[in-house]
Amino acid sequence: MTTDISPKLAQTITQSRPYPEIGWVNEVVGLIVETTGPVAKVGDICQIELNDGSNQRIEAEVVGFKPGKLLLMPYGDITALSPGCKVINTGRPCQVGVGPHLLGRIIDPFGRPLDQRSKPPTDAYAPMDAVAPEPMARPLIEEPLALGIRAIDGLITVGRGQRLGIFAGSGVGKSTLMGMMCRQATADINVIALVGERGREVREFVEQNLGPEGLARSVVVVATSEQPPLMKIKAALAATAIAEYFRDSGRDVLLMMDSLTRVAMALREVGLSVGEPPTSRGYTPSVFTFLPRLLERSGTTQAGSITGLYTVLVEGDDFNEPISDAVRGILDGHIALSRALAQQNHFPSIDVLESISRCMVNITRPEHQRAAGLVRDALATYRESEDLINIGAYVRGTNTALDKAIQVKKAVDAFLKQEQQEYSDFADIVDQLLKFGQQLQ
């Protein structure tokens, strides 16, 4: 006699694990735990049971293989590990709990609360390593996303679903700019990944830069600097998965990641630990494979959009170092923060001549584009002759274009400067820009 079962039940039986797959810790080298067994694939989550009788388990992820051995990287401290610790394969990949209850919360990459409140309820679980939307299924970017920053909305206009990099050295106002964007952006929801930040800076950012009004419509995912590299990578993936959940729910999401460079550094640590050869400044090939997979997950779908803003730390203000160069080629534009402007107390210290939005031509009116172009031309003309002007060697009337640039320079600088709590309406920004355009024609 045969019994018919439903396809769903058959799949459940096939995927069930009535007997746990078990292995044993063989060796610990640096960040890597080598084990004999269990049977597993790359990306599986394993639990390492300590031998001290505490029944405590450490979670670790399979990151590679050697002949007859698995290479695991733990998510936590490994000081209590010893040879012979039992290793159990859970058979599941990394995932994060998602749901509307995440709004206003500060969590770690696995959804555990960091804000001294109870764990947020979970509606569903989303895989951290998801697939980017199909290219031909992405709607065109045709609508601007107002960020409330005059320099950006006027001269580097961002579209809903666009991805931009914020390139900056240390101490030039990057965190302040991020907080202004999160409070003032016209997106429905903010998802913020703080990757590799100092523990002190997390609370400073949340309370001083983000503020209560910004936090109320935000989800903050945190992995601080002392945590293992795998936790920093998972913070970037978890934040992206949460943003995808809200996008698929029909929302316009602003995803901010600070910083993409620290994610790349964590990837480099993992790659070197499993034996990958370094290529460019010590970065391994898997870093440059991972970055487009992560960044392409942002963008538009038929349901909603994810506008991605990713900070990139430029070492020694070198905007051509490997990560900066790779990211600039993947994203849809970049915003450069200038140390020279910061030293002149010009905040936000956005160098508009070094910044560009590749979608601006598709999301702004022609007169807006012409006015922005004229202002850029004036700033470039002034910069070329700035030394002559400062020493008094330039004679008015010699160059008509330079005369006009000198005439509007002080007003344009005042337009580009903005206080931390100051909000500017998009329509007002465009009107002011059009007035500059009339003066420069």
N, C-alpha and C positions, 0 to 999 in steps of 0.2 A: 504494500500500500504506500502511495506517495502523498506527501502533504505539500500543497502550494503555499509559499510564503511571499510576502510583498517584497518588491525590490528594495524598499527602504530598510526593512528588517534584515534582508540578506546582506546589505552593505554594512549595517551595524555589526552583524556577526563576523563579517570578514575583517572589519577594522578593530574588533575587540581584542584585548590582550589578556586572556584568562591567566596566563603565567607571566610574571614579570621577566623582562630580559635583563640579566644581571651581569656585571663585570666587576673588576677590582682595580683599585689604584695601584699603579706600578711605579710611577716616578713623577716628581714635580720639578720642572725646569723653568725658572722665571715665572712667567704668567701662565704657562701651559701645564695642564695635568695630563699625563700619559696614562692610559688605562688598557688593560687586557679585557676586551669586550666592554659593554654588550654589543649586540648587533644594532647599528644605528646609521643614520644618514646625516649629512651636513645640515645643520640648522635644528636638529632635534634637541629638546631640552632633557637633560639628565639630572638626577638627584644623587649627590654623593653623601652617604650616611657616615657620620663620624664614628670612630671606634672608642670614644670616651664614655660610652654608656648613657649619653644624654639624649639619644634618639634624634639629635639635631641633624638636619639635612641642608646641604648647600646646593643651590641650583647652578648648573653650568651648561654651556652650549657646545655642541660638537662643531669645531671649526676646521677640522682636517683629519687626515689619516696618515699612518705609517704602516709598513708591513706588519700585520697582526696587532696593531694598536690603534686606539682612538686618541685624538688630540682634543681636549676639552679646555674651555676657558671659563672660569667661574664668574658669577655676577657679584660675588661678595669676597670677604676675607678668607684666605686659604691657610692661615697660620696654624689651624687646628688639624689639618690633614695629616694622615700618616699612611705608610704602605699598608695595603690590604683593605682600605676602606671600600665598602660596597658601593657600586655604581648601578643605578637603576634607570633605564631609559623610559621616559614617560610617553614617548612616541608622538609628542605634539610639538608643533613649532611655536615660536614666540608670538603672543597675541596680547592685546590690551582691551580692557573693558571700555565700552563707549556708551553714551547716553546723554540726554539733556541735563542730568544732574551734575555733570562735570563743570558746568558754567560757574565761574566764581571760585574755582578750586585750584589748589597748588598740589601737584602730585609728582611721584617719581615715574620712571618709564613703565612700571608695571601697574600703575593706577593706585598705588598706596599713598595715603594722604601725608603731606608734609606741612599742613596748615593747622595741626593740632585739633582737627575735627574728625568725625567718624568717616569711615570709608564711603565714598559716594556710591549709590546704587548703580548697578550695571544692567542695561537693557539687553546688550549683546556683546559679543567679542569680535574684534576685527584683527585680521592678520597684520603684523607689523610690516612684513615684506610683501606688499601688494604689487599689482601690475599697473603700469601707467595706462591712461585712457588711449584708445586707438586714435591714430592721427586724424583720420577722416571723420571721426565721431566728435571731434572737438569743434564747438561753435566758434566763429571768428570773434576776436576781441574788438568790440565796437563801442564800448561805453567807458568813460573815464571813472576812476575811483578817486574821489577827493580825499586827500590825506590831511588837509588843513595846514600844510606847510607851503608858504608862498614860493620859495625857490623850486620846490618839486612840482606843485600843481601848475605853476606858470611856465616853467622852462623845461621840466623833465616829466611831463604828465604821464601818470601811471594808469593803465587800463585794468578793468576787472578781469582777473585771470592771467595777468602778466606776471613774469618772474624777474625780479631785479636783484642785483647784488649791491650791498653797501660796503664799499671798500674803504678801510680806515686803519690807521696805525693806532697805537694805544694813547688814551688821554686826549682825544679830539672831539668828545661829545657824542659818541655813538649811542650810549645807553640813554642819554637825554633825548636824542632824536627819536629813538625807538619808542620811548614812553609817550612823546608827543603824538606820534603816528597812531599808537594804540588807542589813545583817548579820543582823537579827533577824526579818525578814518570813518568813512560812511559804510564800512562793511558791517554785516550783521553780527559777526562773531570774530574774536581774535583767538588764535592758538599760538602760544609763545613757547618756544623751546630754548631754555637757558642751559647750554652745553659747556661744561668745563669752567663754569663761573666760580669765583671765590665764594665760600659760604656766606661771608659778610655781605657780598654784593646782591645776593638773591633778595633778601628782605629790603635792602635799600631800593632796588629796582621796583619791587612790588608796591611799597608804601610811598616812595618819593616820586618815582618816575611814572609808574602806571596809575597809582591812585585808586581810590574806591570806585569811581565811576568807570575807570578802565577795567578793573578787575571784575566788576559785576558781569561784563559780557565777554570774559576771557577765560581760557583754560591755560594754565602755566605748567609746563612739564620741565622738571629740573634734574640734572645730573651734575653734581659739583666736581671741582677739580681733583679731589682726592679719591674719587671713585674709580673702579677698574675701567679700562678703555671700552669694554663691551657695554657697560652701562651708558656711556656717552653716545655710542652708536645707537643704542636702543632708544635713547631720548629723542634723537632725530627721527627715527622710524616711528615711534609711538606718536609724536606730535603730528607727523604727516598722516598717520592712520586716523587720528581723531579729527583732523581737518577734513579728511575724505568722508568720514561719517556725516559731519555737518553739511558738507557740500552735497552729498547724495540725498540729504533730507531737504534740499531745496534752498540752502542758505548761501550767501556770499561771504566767504571766509577770508580773513587776512591771516596768513601764516608767517610768523616771524621767527627766524632761527639765528641765535647768537651763541656760538659762531660756527659757520661751516668749516672754518679752518681747524677748529678743535675736533670736529668730527673726522676730518681727514687725518689729523695727527693720531687719533685713536685707531683709525683703520690701519695706519702705518705700523703702530705698535702690534696689532694683531697679525698683520701680514709678516712682519719680521720675526715674530715669535714662532710662527708655523713654518718658517724657512723660505719665505718668498725672497727673491733677490731684489735689492733696492735699485731703482732706476734713476729718478731725477730728485736730487737733494735728499736721498734716503727714502722717498716715497715709493711704495711698491705698486706694481701694475694693477692690483685689485682696487686701489684707491681711485684710479681714473676710470675703472669700470663701474664702481659703485656710485660715483657722483651723478652721472646722467640718469641712472636708474632712480635715484632719490629725487632729483630735481624735476624730472619729467612727470612725476606724479601730481604736481601742482598744475593748475590751469583750469580751463572751462570744460564742462560737460553739459548735457541737455538739462540736468537737474539744477546745477548751481555753478559756483566758481571758487577756486582757491587762488588768491593773489599772494605770491610768495616773495618775501623780502628776506634775503640771506646775507648776514654780515660776513665779511672776509677780512681777517686780520693780515695786514701786509707787513711783513718783517722788514724793519728798517725803512719803512715807507717805500718799499720796492714793489711797484704795481705790476711787475712782470715776473714775479716768482712763480713756481710751477702751479700752485693751487689757484692763485689769482688768474693766471693765464688760462687754465683749463675751465674755470667757472665762468669767466667772461665769454668764452666761446659757446657755452651751453645756455646761458640766460638771455633774456630779452632786453637787456640794458643794464646799466650800472650807475650808481651814485658814488662819487668820490668825495671823501672828506679830507680837507687840506689842513695840515699842521700849521702852515704859514698863516692861514685865515684864523685858526684857533688862537695863535699867538697874538693876533691883532684884535682879539676879543670879538671876532665876527662869528656869531653863532645863530643858527646851525652853520657849521664850517663847510658848507657844500660848495665845491669848486664846479660851477655849472659848465665851464668850458671843458672840463675833463669828464663830464657826466653825459649820458645819453639814454633816451628811451626809444627803443626801436619800434614801439607801437604808437608813438605820439601822433604820427601822421595819419593814422587810421581812426583816432578817437577825438580829435580836436578840429575846430572850424578853421578854414583857410586863413581868416584874418588873425586868429590866435597864433597860428604857425608863423605867419609873416612877422608879427610883432615880436614873438620869441626869437626869431632869426635876427631881427634888427638889434635887439638887446644883446644877443650873443656876439654879433659883429662889433658892436660898440665896446663891449668888455674886452674882446680880443685886440681891437685896435689900441685901446688904452694900455693893455698889458704890454704890447710890443714897444711902446714908447714911454713906459712908466719911469725908467731911469732918467731920460731926458727931461721929463716934466718935473721930477723931484729935484733936480739940480738947477732948474730954471733955464735950461738950454733950448727949450722949445719956444718958438715965437708964434703967438696966435695969428691965424690967418694963413699959415703955411700949408695946412692940410685940413680941408673942410670936414672930412670924416672924423678926424681926431678932435677938431674943435667941438663937434656935436657930442663925441664921447666924453670929453672933459665936462661939458655942460650938464650931462645927465648922470655922471658917475656917482655923485654924492646921493642923489635921489634913488638910483638903482641899488646902491649899497644899503640904504635904509629900507628899501623894499625887500631885499633878500635877507636882512637880519630879522630875527623873530624871538621874542621872549618865550620861555618855557611854557607858560600858562596862556599864551596868546593864541587865539583861534582866528583863522581867516576863511571867509566864505569863498567857494570856488568861483562864483560869478563875479565877486568883487575883485578877486585876483586877476581874472581875465580882463576886466574893465581897466584896472590900473596898468596892465601890460599894454593894452591898446593905446593908452595915453602916451606911454613911452614910445611906442611905435610911431605915433603921429609926430612926436618931437624929432625923431631920428630920420624921418623920410626926407 
